[in-house]
């Protein structure tokens, strides 16, 4: 998956919006909350309810998945685009991150509500 494909997929989710809260750092938001950090060579995603659950993905793919700086303790991982994770699995991880963020939103902010 290319970076452009990743950004398009993240922003193609219902209610997803592009934002740049930090200089040159694109994020995909839904309901004002970040669902993905699509960086140049990877993507930061919510990968579990907590850091322990997110760690399971890092154990399964130690060469492609890392804990994200500063927010990894909350269950976010960085996933390399050029790693061994197939595109369909990467899309599934993006979707799971999006779904987790939407589930935490107040109903009035959820897409389609």
N, C-alpha and C positions, 0 to 999 in steps of 0.2 A: 504494500500500500504506500502510495506517495504521500507527502505532507499535504498537498492540495486535496487529494482524495480524502484524507483523514479530516481535514478542516470541513470539507463539504459534508461528510457524513455526520460529524458532530453538530453542525449548524442545520442539518436537514431534519433533526428531531423536532417534534411539535413544540412550539413555543421557544425554541432555542434562539439565542441572540449572541452576536459577536460583541466582545468588549475588550478594551485594552486598559485595565486598571493600573498597570505598571508599564513604563516605557518599553515599547516593542514586545510586550508579552501578551499575545492573544489568548483569550479564554472564551469558552463557550459557556453561556449562562442560561438557566431556565428559572423563571420566577425570581430573578435577581441573585440566584446562587450559582456558584461555579460547578459545572458538571464535567468539564474537561479542560486541561491545559495542553493544547496541541503545539508543542515546541517544534523546533526545526528537525530534530532527529528522533523524536519520540512524543509520547503523550503522558500526561499525569492524570490519573483516574482514581476515583474512589473504588477500592477493590475489596471491600469487606466492611463489616460493622465496626471493626476496630483494627489496631495494628497487628494483633495476633492473627486474625483472619486474613488480612492482607499479606501476611508473611507466608501463608500457604502458597500463594502464587509465586512469590520470590523463590521458595524452595523448589517448586516445579520447573522454574525457568531461571536459574541463577545467572545465566549469561545475558538475559534479555530484560529482566525486571529488577528494579532497585527501589529502595525506600526513597520517597521524595523528601527533599530538604524542608525543614521547618514544620511541614504538615503531615509527614509520614506517620507520626504517632497517632493520627486520627484515622488511619486506614487508607492512605493514598500511596500509590506506587507510580514510579516512572517506567514506562514500557517502551523499549526501543522499536522503531519502525523497521529497521533492517535486521532484526533478530529472527530467531527460529519460530516465533509465534505466527501461525498462518493468519491471513487477512480475515477469514471468517471468524476466527477466535478473537481477533482484535476488535472486530465490529461487535461481537458479543460482549466484550469487556466494556466498550464504550456504551453500549445499550444498558448494561447492568449499572454502570456509574450514573447514567442519566436517570434510570428508574429509581435508584436509591435516593438521588437528590429530589426528584419529584415526590416521592413518598413522604419526605420530611417537610414538604411545603404545606402551608395552610391550604385548605381546599380552594379558597378564593384565588390563589396564585397558580394552581395546577392547570396545565394546558387542557382545554376542552371542558373546563368546569363552569 
